[in-house]
Amino acid sequence: MTPDRRDVLRGIAATGTASAIAGVASAHDDDDDDDYDDEDALVRVVHASPDAPDVDVYVDGDRVLRDVEYGTISDYLRVEPDEYEVKITAAGDRDAIVFEDDLELEEDEAYTVVATGEFEEDDFEVFVYEDDRSTRRDRARVRVIHASPDAPDVDVTLDEGDTVLVEDLEFGEESDYLTVKPDRYELEVRPASSKNDNPFDAEFDARLRRGRVYTIVATGFFMPDKAAEYEVFDLLAAVDARRDGDDDDH
């Protein structure tokens, strides 16, 4: 995966292990960029379609991301606020367009563009979310995006269901940003139920640090028949923002 403009892309594919999700805490730290302009818009891309090939991303005809693999969350690209034509194509073939649309980016706003759906079923979809990058000094903030194309509505819980973070999250939806104490957590993703007590199908260790804002994307195939052939259900994680002076010890 090679950036075409600036050094803007450092992909992170969380593998469901403690080190993978905890490790993203130092990989998407954008607040120290000397080129930052408060009037810029920020936009990043997530490749979350579990049966899609690597892709290229074009903005107004210019390729800005190349050979983006499944499981990648790009860094934020800083652009002037405007309306842009965005195309996603199969890597290396700009005529193999899988998505094409206009995207309005506003001043001093941040956006996450999630490419998901089932490519082989001609059901490739792109969702655009606005990011809230405001931080809390002694707390972590986290939201969840449901991008697993064959998963049911899900609950996200902690402590074997005793603490409910997210309820009845549908495919394509995002949760609110939740404020939590900084700590190491076991996140449990379960098919939604009224008591949030369905057996969980996936469990992930995540270290959430104070002064940071996170996005967690649920992706991959949930059902065993698809998961056996393609990418299994997983969580990808990225840091939306970190507080100035924040360290890695808390």
KELO-876527 format. One record per atom (N, C-alpha, C, O): residue in one letter; x, y, z. Coordinates in steps of 0.1 Angstrom, whole numbers, padded with zeros to 4 digits, always signed. Atoms other than C-alpha are relative to their C-alpha. Layout:
BEGIN
AXYZ
...
//
This chain:
BEGIN
M+0009-0012+0000
M+0000+0000+0000
M+0009+0012+0000
M+0017+0014+0009
T-0009-0011+0002
T+0017+0032-0012
T-0007+0013-0001
T-0017+0014-0010
P+0007-0013+0001
P+0006+0068-0007
P+0005+0007-0012
P+0017+0007-0016
D-0004-0008+0012
D+0005+0090-0038
D+0002+0015+0003
D+0010+0021-0004
R-0001-0014-0004
R+0001+0124-0021
R+0004+0000+0015
R-0004-0006+0023
R-0005-0001-0014
R+0020+0131+0012
R+0001-0014+0006
R-0002-0024-0001
D-0001+0013-0007
D+0027+0104+0037
D-0013-0001+0008
D-0013+0001+0020
V+0013-0001-0006
V-0010+0100+0045
V-0006-0013+0005
V-0016-0013+0012
L+0007+0013-0002
L-0017+0063+0048
L+0009-0009+0008
L+0019-0014+0003
R-0006+0010-0008
R-0007+0040+0076
R-0011-0010+0004
R-0018-0007+0014
G+0011+0009-0002
G-0031+0010+0075
G+0002-0008+0012
G+0013-0012+0015
I-0001+0008-0012
I-0039-0008+0106
I-0011-0011-0001
I-0023-0007-0002
A+0010+0010+0001
A-0057-0042+0105
A+0001-0007+0014
A+0010-0015+0017
A+0000+0006-0013
A-0067-0052+0140
A-0004-0015-0002
A-0012-0018-0010
T+0002+0014+0002
T-0066-0090+0144
T-0008-0007+0011
T-0009-0019+0012
G+0007+0005-0011
G-0087-0094+0175
G+0008-0004+0012
G+0003-0009+0022
T-0008+0003-0011
T-0058-0098+0198
T+0002+0013+0009
T-0001+0024+0004
A-0002-0012-0008
A-0050-0075+0227
A+0010+0010-0006
A+0008+0022-0005
S-0011-0009+0005
S-0018-0061+0211
S-0005+0007-0012
S-0001+0018-0014
A+0005-0006+0013
A-0036-0054+0178
A-0009+0012+0003
A-0006+0023-0002
I+0009-0011-0002
I-0064-0032+0192
I+0007+0010+0009
I+0006+0022+0007
A-0007-0009-0009
A-0043-0017+0220
A+0011+0008-0008
A+0014+0020-0005
G-0011-0007+0007
G-0015-0009+0195
G-0004+0011-0009
G+0004+0020-0012
V+0004-0011+0009
V-0036+0015+0174
V+0001+0013+0008
V+0000+0023+0001
A+0001-0012-0007
A-0034+0040+0202
A+0011+0010-0004
A+0010+0022-0002
S-0011-0009+0004
S-0001+0054+0189
S+0002+0001-0015
S+0011+0007-0020
A-0002+0001+0014
A-0007+0049+0152
A-0007+0010-0008
A-0005+0012-0020
H+0008-0010+0007
H-0032+0076+0143
H+0000+0013+0007
H-0011+0018+0010
D-0001-0012-0008
D-0020+0106+0161
D+0002+0012-0009
D+0013+0015-0014
D+0000-0011+0010
D-0029+0136+0139
D+0002+0014+0005
D+0003+0023-0003
D+0001-0013-0005
D-0029+0165+0162
D+0014+0007+0000
D+0014+0019+0002
D-0013-0006+0000
D+0009+0171+0159
D+0004+0004-0014
D+0016+0008-0016
D-0004-0004+0013
D+0008+0178+0122
D+0001+0015-0002
D-0008+0022+0000
D-0002-0014+0001
D+0024+0211+0115
D-0008+0007-0011
D-0009+0019-0011
D+0007-0005+0011
D+0004+0215+0083
D-0015+0002+0003
D-0022+0006-0006
Y+0014+0000-0003
Y-0029+0214+0101
Y-0005+0015+0000
Y+0001+0024+0005
D+0007-0013+0001
D-0053+0243+0093
D-0014-0002+0005
D-0021-0011+0001
D+0014+0001-0005
D-0085+0248+0113
D-0011+0000-0010
D-0022-0004-0008
E+0010-0001+0010
E-0103+0255+0081
E+0000-0012-0009
E-0009-0013-0018
D+0000+0012+0008
D-0094+0222+0066
D-0011-0009+0004
D-0017-0008+0015
A+0008+0011-0003
A-0117+0192+0064
A+0009-0012+0001
A+0020-0013-0005
L-0008+0012-0002
L-0104+0158+0075
L-0009-0012-0005
L-0021-0012-0002
V+0007+0012+0004
V-0114+0125+0058
V+0009-0012-0001
V+0021-0011-0005
R-0008+0013+0001
R-0102+0089+0061
R-0009-0011-0006
R-0021-0009-0006
V+0007+0011+0007
V-0112+0057+0044
V+0003-0013+0008
V+0014-0016+0012
V-0001+0014-0006
V-0119+0022+0059
V-0004-0010-0010
V-0015-0009-0016
H+0004+0011+0009
H-0118-0009+0037
H-0005-0011+0009
H+0003-0018+0015
A+0007+0009-0009
A-0143-0031+0055
A-0009-0010-0008
A-0018-0016-0002
S+0008+0010+0008
S-0157-0052+0026
S+0008-0013+0000
S+0018-0014-0007
P-0008+0011-0002
P-0146-0087+0035
P+0003-0009-0012
P+0012-0018-0011
D-0002+0008+0012
D-0148-0102+0000
D+0005+0008-0011
D+0005+0003-0023
A-0004-0009+0011
A-0136-0072-0020
A+0016-0001-0001
A+0023-0004+0008
P-0015+0000+0003
P-0101-0070-0036
P+0006+0013+0006
P-0001+0021+0011
D-0006-0013-0003
D-0076-0043-0028
D-0006+0011-0009
D-0010+0008-0020
V+0006-0011+0008
V-0088-0009-0040
V+0009+0012+0000
V+0018+0014+0008
D-0006-0013+0001
D-0076+0025-0051
D-0011+0010+0002
D-0023+0007-0001
V+0009-0010-0002
V-0093+0057-0041
V+0004+0013-0008
V+0015+0017-0007
Y-0003-0012+0008
Y-0096+0087-0064
Y-0009+0012+0005
Y-0020+0010+0009
V+0007-0013-0004
V-0106+0123-0055
V+0002+0010-0012
V+0013+0014-0015
D-0001-0009+0011
D-0115+0145-0084
D+0010-0005-0011
D+0017+0003-0017
G-0008+0005+0011
G-0097+0122-0108
G+0014-0004+0004
G+0021-0010-0003
D-0013+0003-0005
D-0065+0120-0087
D+0000-0012+0009
D-0008-0012+0019
R-0001+0011-0009
R-0055+0088-0071
R+0007+0004+0013
R+0019+0008+0013
V-0006-0005-0013
V-0049+0096-0034
V+0003-0012+0009
V+0012-0010+0018
L-0004+0012-0008
L-0048+0060-0019
L+0001-0011-0010
L-0007-0012-0019
R-0002+0011+0010
R-0034+0030-0037
R+0002-0013+0007
R+0008-0014+0018
D-0001+0013-0005
D-0036-0007-0031
D-0004-0001+0015
D+0003-0007+0023
V+0006+0001-0013
V-0058-0004+0000
V-0005-0014+0003
V-0015-0018-0004
E+0004+0014-0003
E-0062-0038+0016
E-0012+0000+0009
E-0015+0010+0017
Y+0011+0002-0010
Y-0092-0051+0035
Y+0006+0001+0014
Y+0017-0004+0017
G-0004-0002-0014
G-0089-0042+0072
G+0008+0013+0002
G+0013+0015+0013
T-0008-0012-0001
T-0071-0009+0065
T-0009+0012+0004
T-0020+0014-0001
I+0005-0013-0003
I-0080+0024+0082
I+0011+0010-0003
I+0021+0010+0003
S-0010-0009+0004
S-0062+0052+0065
S+0001+0011+0011
S-0007+0013+0019
D-0001-0013-0008
D-0049+0083+0083
D-0009+0010-0006
D-0014+0008-0017
Y+0008-0011+0005
Y-0069+0114+0079
Y+0008+0007-0011
Y+0020+0010-0010
L-0005-0009+0010
L-0063+0133+0047
L-0006+0014+0002
L-0018+0015+0005
R+0005-0014-0003
R-0065+0171+0051
R-0003+0006-0014
R+0006+0007-0022
V+0004-0006+0013
V-0084+0188+0023
V-0007+0013+0002
V-0012+0015+0013
E+0008-0012-0001
E-0100+0222+0016
E-0014-0004+0000
E-0018-0013-0007
P+0015+0003+0000
P-0137+0222+0024
P-0006+0003-0014
P-0004+0013-0020
D+0005-0001+0014
D-0155+0216-0009
D-0008-0013-0003
D-0009-0022+0006
E+0006+0012+0004
E-0175+0191-0028
E+0009-0008-0010
E+0015-0001-0019
Y-0010+0008+0008
Y-0154+0163-0043
Y-0007-0012-0006
Y-0016-0018+0000
E+0004+0012+0006
E-0160+0135-0067
E+0009-0012+0005
E+0021-0011+0003
V-0008+0011-0006
V-0149+0102-0050
V-0003-0012-0008
V-0015-0016-0010
K+0001+0013+0007
K-0143+0070-0069
K+0008-0010+0008
K+0020-0008+0012
I-0007+0012-0005
I-0133+0036-0055
I+0001-0010-0011
I-0010-0014-0016
T-0001+0010+0011
T-0119+0011-0080
T+0008-0012+0005
T+0015-0011+0015
A-0010+0011-0003
A-0102-0022-0080
A+0014+0005-0002
A+0017+0013-0011
A-0014-0005+0000
A-0065-0017-0074
A+0006-0002-0014
A+0005-0013-0019
G-0007+0001+0013
G-0046-0010-0106
G-0009+0001-0012
G-0004+0000-0023
D+0009+0000+0012
D-0077-0007-0128
D-0011+0011+0003
D-0021+0009+0008
R+0008-0012-0003
R-0093+0028-0127
R-0014-0001-0007
R-0023+0006-0003
D+0013+0002+0006
D-0121+0016-0150
D-0009-0010+0007
D-0021-0010+0004
A+0008+0010-0008
A-0133-0011-0126
A-0005+0007+0012
A-0001+0005+0023
I+0006-0008-0011
I-0154+0013-0105
I-0010-0007+0008
I-0019-0013+0003
V+0009+0007-0009
V-0171-0001-0075
V-0009+0010+0008
V-0019+0007+0014
F+0008-0010-0006
F-0183+0032-0061
F+0004+0014-0006
F+0016+0016-0009
E-0002-0013+0005
E-0187+0067-0074
E-0011+0010+0005
E-0023+0007+0003
D+0010-0010-0005
D-0204+0097-0058
D+0007+0013+0004
D+0020+0013+0005
D-0006-0013-0005
D-0199+0133-0047
D-0001+0000+0015
D-0010-0005+0021
L-0001-0001-0015
L-0189+0140-0011
L+0003+0014+0004
L+0013+0020+0000
E-0001-0013-0005
E-0194+0173+0006
E+0007+0001+0013
E+0003-0006+0023
L-0008-0001-0012
L-0167+0181+0031
L+0000+0015+0005
L+0003+0024-0002
E+0002-0014-0006
E-0173+0211+0055
E+0013+0004+0008
E+0020-0005+0013
E-0011-0005-0008
E-0148+0233+0072
E+0001-0005+0014
E-0009-0005+0021
D-0002+0004-0013
D-0133+0221+0104
D-0008-0012+0005
D-0012-0014+0016
E+0007+0012-0003
E-0152+0188+0102
E+0009-0012-0004
E+0018-0011-0012
A-0007+0012+0003
A-0139+0152+0102
A-0009-0011-0004
A-0021-0011+0001
Y+0009+0010+0005
Y-0153+0123+0083
Y+0007-0014-0001
Y+0019-0014-0004
T-0005+0013+0003
T-0149+0085+0081
T-0008-0006-0010
T-0021-0007-0009
V+0007+0006+0012
V-0158+0068+0048
V+0003-0015+0001
V+0014-0019+0000
V-0002+0014-0002
V-0164+0031+0053
V-0006-0008-0012
V-0018-0007-0015
A+0004+0008+0011
A-0165+0008+0023
A-0002-0014+0005
A+0007-0020+0010
T+0004+0013-0006
T-0183-0024+0031
T-0010-0007-0009
T-0010-0004-0021
G+0009+0008+0009
G-0210-0048+0018
G+0007-0012-0006
G+0019-0015-0003
E-0005+0013+0006
E-0206-0080-0002
E+0004+0003-0015
E-0006+0005-0023
F-0005-0003+0013
F-0185-0074-0033
F-0005-0010-0010
F-0010-0007-0021
E+0004+0011+0009
E-0193-0108-0049
E-0014+0000-0003
E-0019-0006-0013
E+0015-0001+0002
E-0230-0102-0045
E-0005+0013-0006
E-0016+0016-0006
D+0003-0013+0006
D-0228-0068-0062
D-0008+0008+0010
D-0017+0016+0006
D+0006-0007-0011
D-0238-0053-0029
D+0010+0009+0008
D+0009+0010+0020
F-0010-0008-0006
F-0208-0031-0022
F-0006+0014+0004
F-0013+0020-0004
E+0006-0012-0005
E-0218-0001-0001
E+0011+0009+0007
E+0021+0004+0011
V-0008-0010-0006
V-0202+0031+0012
V-0008+0008+0009
V-0018+0014+0005
F+0006-0009-0010
F-0212+0049+0044
F+0009+0011+0004
F+0021+0009+0005
V-0008-0011-0004
V-0200+0083+0055
V-0005+0004+0014
V-0017+0006+0016
Y+0003-0003-0014
Y-0199+0092+0092
Y+0008+0013+0004
Y+0019+0015-0001
E-0007-0011-0006
E-0191+0125+0109
E+0007-0004+0013
E+0001-0010+0021
D-0008+0004-0012
D-0164+0122+0136
D+0000+0011+0010
D+0002+0023+0006
D-0001-0010-0011
D-0165+0140+0169
D+0013-0002+0007
D+0015-0012+0015
R-0013+0002-0004
R-0129+0144+0178
R+0003+0008+0013
R+0015+0009+0017
S-0002-0007-0013
S-0134+0163+0211
S+0004-0010+0011
S-0001-0021+0012
T-0006+0009-0010
T-0114+0148+0240
T-0004+0004+0014
T-0009+0015+0016
R+0002-0003-0014
R-0119+0145+0277
R+0013-0003+0007
R+0020-0013+0005
R-0013+0001-0006
R-0089+0150+0300
R+0002-0014+0007
R+0013-0020+0005
D-0002+0012-0008
D-0094+0120+0323
D-0009-0012-0005
D-0011-0022+0003
R+0009+0011+0005
R-0117+0098+0301
R+0004-0003-0014
R+0011+0004-0021
A+0000+0004+0014
A-0117+0079+0269
A-0014+0001-0006
A-0024+0000+0001
R+0013+0000+0007
R-0144+0083+0243
R+0001-0010-0012
R+0011-0011-0018
V+0000+0011+0010
V-0154+0055+0219
V-0013-0001-0007
V-0024+0000+0000
R+0012+0003+0007
R-0180+0048+0193
R+0002-0013-0008
R+0014-0017-0011
V-0001+0012+0008
V-0188+0016+0173
V-0008+0002-0013
V-0019+0007-0013
I+0007+0000+0013
I-0197+0013+0136
I-0002-0015-0004
I+0007-0023-0003
H+0004+0014+0004
H-0215-0019+0124
H+0002-0001-0015
H-0006+0005-0022
A-0003+0002+0015
A-0200-0028+0090
A+0002-0014-0004
A+0008-0017-0014
S-0001+0014+0004
S-0203-0066+0090
S-0013-0003-0008
S-0024-0002-0003
P+0011+0000+0009
P-0225-0072+0060
P-0010-0012+0002
P-0022-0010-0002
D+0010+0011-0002
D-0241-0105+0071
D-0003-0002+0015
D-0010-0012+0019
A+0003+0001-0015
A-0243-0099+0109
A-0013+0005+0003
A-0018+0015-0004
P+0013-0006-0005
P-0276-0093+0127
P+0003+0013+0007
P+0014+0017+0009
D-0002-0011-0010
D-0282-0063+0149
D+0008-0006+0012
D+0007-0017+0016
V-0009+0005-0011
V-0256-0065+0177
V-0001+0009+0012
V-0004+0020+0012
D-0003-0007-0012
D-0251-0056+0213
D+0015+0000+0002
D+0022-0010-0001
V-0014+0000-0004
V-0216-0046+0225
V+0000+0002+0016
V-0005+0012+0021
T+0001+0001-0015
T-0211-0055+0262
T+0014-0001+0006
T+0024-0004-0001
L-0012+0003-0008
L-0184-0057+0289
L-0003-0009+0011
L-0015-0010+0015
D+0002+0008-0012
D-0179-0080+0318
D-0011-0010-0001
D-0019-0011+0008
E+0010+0011+0001
E-0199-0109+0305
E-0014+0005+0000
E-0023-0001+0005
G+0014-0005+0002
G-0229-0087+0297
G-0004+0009+0011
G-0015+0015+0010
D+0005-0009-0011
D-0230-0068+0330
D+0000+0015-0004
D-0009+0022+0002
T+0000-0014+0004
T-0222-0035+0313
T-0003+0000-0015
T+0004-0006-0023
V+0004-0001+0014
V-0239-0026+0280
V+0005+0013-0006
V+0002+0024-0001
L-0005-0012+0007
L-0221-0002+0257
L-0009+0004-0011
L-0013+0016-0012
V+0009-0003+0012
V-0243-0004+0226
V-0010-0011-0001
V-0008-0023+0001
E+0011+0009+0002
E-0277-0020+0220
E-0006+0001-0014
E-0007+0012-0019
D+0008+0001+0012
D-0294-0031+0188
D+0006+0008-0011
D-0001+0016-0018
L-0007-0008+0011
L-0268-0016+0164
L-0002-0008-0013
L+0002-0019-0014
E+0003+0006+0013
E-0279-0023+0128
E+0012+0002-0009
E+0021+0011-0008
F-0011-0001+0010
F-0256-0028+0098
F-0001+0014-0006
F-0012+0019-0010
G-0001-0014+0006
G-0245+0006+0085
G-0002+0011+0011
G+0001+0023+0007
E+0002-0011-0010
E-0253+0024+0118
E+0013+0002+0008
E+0022-0007+0009
E-0010-0003-0010
E-0229+0040+0143
E-0007+0003+0013
E-0018+0008+0014
S+0004-0003-0013
S-0233+0043+0180
S+0003+0015+0003
S+0011+0021-0005
D-0004-0013-0005
D-0231+0076+0199
D+0015-0002+0005
D+0019-0014+0007
Y-0013+0001-0007
Y-0196+0084+0213
Y-0003-0002+0014
Y-0010+0006+0020
L+0002+0003-0014
L-0195+0069+0247
L+0012+0004+0008
L+0024+0002+0004
T-0011-0004-0009
T-0174+0082+0276
T+0002-0010+0010
T-0007-0014+0018
V-0003+0011-0009
V-0156+0056+0296
V+0013+0003+0008
V+0021+0011+0004
K-0013-0001-0008
K-0129+0053+0323
K+0011-0006-0009
K+0009-0017-0015
P-0011+0007+0007
P-0095+0046+0308
P+0004-0013+0006
P+0006-0013+0019
D-0003+0013-0006
D-0087+0009+0313
D+0001-0010-0012
D+0000-0006-0024
R+0000+0011+0010
R-0082-0024+0295
R-0014-0007+0001
R-0018-0011+0012
Y+0014+0006+0000
Y-0116-0039+0285
Y+0000-0012-0009
Y+0008-0013-0019
E+0004+0010+0009
E-0129-0071+0270
E-0013+0003-0006
E-0023+0003+0001
L+0012-0004+0007
L-0154-0061+0244
L-0007-0013-0005
L+0000-0021-0011
E+0007+0011+0004
E-0181-0087+0237
E-0010+0004-0010
E-0019+0013-0007
V+0010-0003+0010
V-0201-0086+0205
V-0010-0011-0001
V-0006-0023-0004
R+0010+0010-0001
R-0234-0104+0207
R-0011+0003-0010
R-0014+0015-0012
P+0013-0003+0007
P-0265-0108+0185
P-0009+0007+0010
P-0010+0003+0022
A+0008-0008-0009
A-0289-0083+0199
A-0011-0008+0007
A-0017-0016+0001
S+0011+0006-0007
S-0314-0094+0226
S-0005+0010+0011
S+0003+0019+0014
S+0006-0009-0010
S-0337-0077+0251
S+0008+0001+0013
S+0008+0011+0020
K-0007+0000-0012
K-0315-0088+0280
K+0015+0001-0002
K+0023-0001+0007
N-0014-0001+0004
N-0282-0084+0262
N+0008-0012+0005
N+0020-0011+0009
D-0007+0012-0006
D-0273-0120+0272
D+0002-0011-0010
D+0004-0023-0006
N-0003+0010+0010
N-0270-0139+0239
N+0015-0004+0002
N+0023+0004+0005
P-0014+0003+0000
P-0238-0159+0238
P+0008+0009-0010
P+0003+0011-0021
F-0007-0010+0009
F-0211-0136+0224
F+0008-0008-0011
F+0014-0019-0008
D-0007+0007+0011
D-0196-0146+0190
D+0014+0006-0002
D+0021+0000-0009
A-0013-0006+0002
A-0166-0124+0193
A+0004+0007+0013
A-0005+0014+0019
E-0005-0007-0012
E-0145-0111+0222
E+0014+0006-0003
E+0022-0001-0009
F-0012-0007+0004
F-0117-0086+0219
F+0005+0008+0012
F-0002+0014+0019
D-0007-0008-0010
D-0092-0070+0243
D+0003+0014-0006
D+0008+0015-0017
A-0003-0014+0005
A-0089-0032+0240
A+0004+0008+0012
A-0002+0008+0022
R-0005-0010-0010
R-0069-0007+0260
R-0004+0014-0005
R+0000+0018-0015
L+0005-0013+0003
L-0087+0026+0260
L+0007+0010+0009
L+0006+0009+0021
R-0008-0009-0007
R-0065+0055+0271
R-0007+0013+0002
R-0015+0017-0006
R+0006-0013-0003
R-0074+0088+0287
R+0004+0010-0010
R+0015+0009-0016
G-0003-0010+0010
G-0076+0118+0265
G+0000-0004-0014
G+0004+0004-0023
R+0000+0005+0014
R-0082+0098+0234
R-0015-0003-0004
R-0023-0006+0004
V+0013+0003+0006
V-0112+0093+0211
V+0002-0012-0010
V+0011-0011-0019
Y-0002+0012+0008
Y-0116+0059+0193
Y-0013-0003-0008
Y-0024+0001-0004
T+0011+0006+0008
T-0137+0045+0165
T+0004-0015-0002
T+0015-0019-0005
I-0001+0014+0001
I-0142+0007+0165
I-0010-0004-0011
I-0022-0002-0010
V+0008+0004+0011
V-0155-0009+0133
V-0001-0015+0000
V+0009-0022-0001
A+0002+0014+0000
A-0171-0043+0134
A-0002-0004-0015
A-0010+0002-0022
T-0001+0003+0014
T-0164-0060+0101
T+0002-0015-0002
T+0003-0023+0008
G-0001+0014+0003
G-0159-0094+0084
G-0013-0007+0000
G-0023-0001+0002
F+0013+0008+0001
F-0184-0122+0079
F-0003-0007+0013
F+0006-0013+0019
F+0005+0005-0013
F-0204-0132+0109
F-0004-0015-0001
F-0002-0023+0008
M+0005+0014+0001
M-0219-0165+0095
M+0011-0009-0004
M+0020-0005-0012
P-0012+0009+0002
P-0196-0195+0094
P+0002-0004-0014
P+0014-0005-0018
D-0002+0004+0014
D-0202-0204+0057
D+0008+0010-0007
D+0017+0007-0015
K-0007-0011+0007
K-0190-0170+0045
K+0014+0002+0007
K+0024+0004+0000
A-0013-0002-0007
A-0163-0167+0072
A+0011-0010-0004
A+0023-0007-0004
A-0010+0011+0003
A-0147-0200+0062
A+0007+0003-0014
A+0018-0001-0016
E-0005-0002+0014
E-0142-0187+0026
E+0007+0014+0000
E+0017+0016-0008
Y-0006-0013+0001
Y-0134-0150+0033
Y+0005+0004+0013
Y+0011-0004+0021
E-0005-0005-0012
E-0126-0128+0062
E-0009-0002+0012
E-0021+0001+0010
V+0008+0003-0012
V-0139-0137+0097
V-0004+0013+0007
V+0003+0023+0005
F+0005-0012-0008
F-0158-0113+0120
F+0011+0005+0008
F+0018-0003+0015
D-0011-0006-0007
D-0134-0089+0136
D-0003+0014+0003
D-0013+0020-0001
L+0001-0014-0003
L-0130-0055+0150
L+0013+0008-0004
L+0024+0003-0002
L-0011-0009+0004
L-0108-0027+0135
L-0001+0012+0009
L-0012+0016+0013
A+0000-0011-0009
A-0098+0002+0157
A+0009+0011-0004
A+0020+0008-0010
A-0009-0012+0003
A-0084+0037+0152
A-0002+0011+0010
A-0013+0011+0016
V+0001-0012-0009
V-0077+0068+0172
V-0005+0012-0009
V+0002+0015-0018
D+0005-0012+0007
D-0098+0097+0160
D+0008+0013+0004
D+0010+0021-0004
A-0007-0011-0005
A-0080+0122+0182
A+0007-0003+0014
A+0003-0013+0020
R-0006+0001-0013
R-0057+0125+0212
R+0003+0014+0006
R+0005+0023-0001
R-0002-0012-0007
R-0053+0152+0238
R+0014+0004+0000
R+0023-0004+0002
D-0014-0005-0001
D-0022+0174+0237
D+0006-0004+0013
D+0000-0002+0023
G-0007+0003-0013
G+0004+0162+0262
G-0004-0014+0005
G+0002-0018+0015
D+0004+0013-0004
D-0013+0128+0264
D+0012-0010-0001
D+0020-0009-0010
D-0011+0010+0000
D+0011+0099+0272
D-0006-0014-0002
D-0019-0015-0002
D+0004+0014+0002
D+0009+0061+0268
D-0002-0008+0013
D-0003-0020+0012
D-0001+0008-0013
D+0010+0052+0305
D-0014-0001+0007
D-0014-0008+0017
H+0013+0000-0007
H-0027+0057+0314
H-0011-0003-0010
H-0023-0004-0006
//
